[in-house]
């Protein structure tokens, strides 16, 4: 196993970099879309329920099945992987974002409304800062989930650490299987620890 890493460290580094790129691009798009959906849902409880139920059903679809459904539309490769991951992330992010907003003390919301704040001002200046912990928690869950699920799109030529893992499974190469799995797990743990530090720092500064 160590010998494989010594001989092919460049391939391992390249695959890890590809995997990280997929995760980062997915995160940026996911956050932008989830922010828009959260604002829309803050105006309507009914829309919130409908969207969460719909996204929950989509989230329950196996990743390979979702990829197969997307391929005729977006083709093979990284684009399809990112689209699928963004769709999965919406349920995780929106659920936690809305739970955070709902958890804000109603008396604080009433006081801010009484001061004449508009809905967007209330959301931006009061609810989001107070819901910061739930927002970061949702982000942590989505990121760790993305790192893990991002190995599967390697089956449609999306690259990343999944390419090493699947190649190892095809050729019964134990070193490739172990390195693909270990690097994916290490990346997930590293991102989770980093966000945990951010969460603790935000709590201390609050």
Secondary structure, 3 states (H helix, E strand, C coil): CHHHHHHCHHHHHHHHHHHHHHHHHHHHHHHHHHHHHHHHHHHCHHHHHHHHHHHHHHHCCCHHHHHHHHHHHHCCCHHHHHHHHHHHHHHHHHHHHHHHHHCCCHHHHHHHHHCCCCHHHHHHHHHHHHCHHHHHHHHHHHHHHHHHHCCHHHHHCCCCHHHHHHHHHHHCCHHHHHHHHHHHHHHHHHHHHHHHHHHHHHHHHC
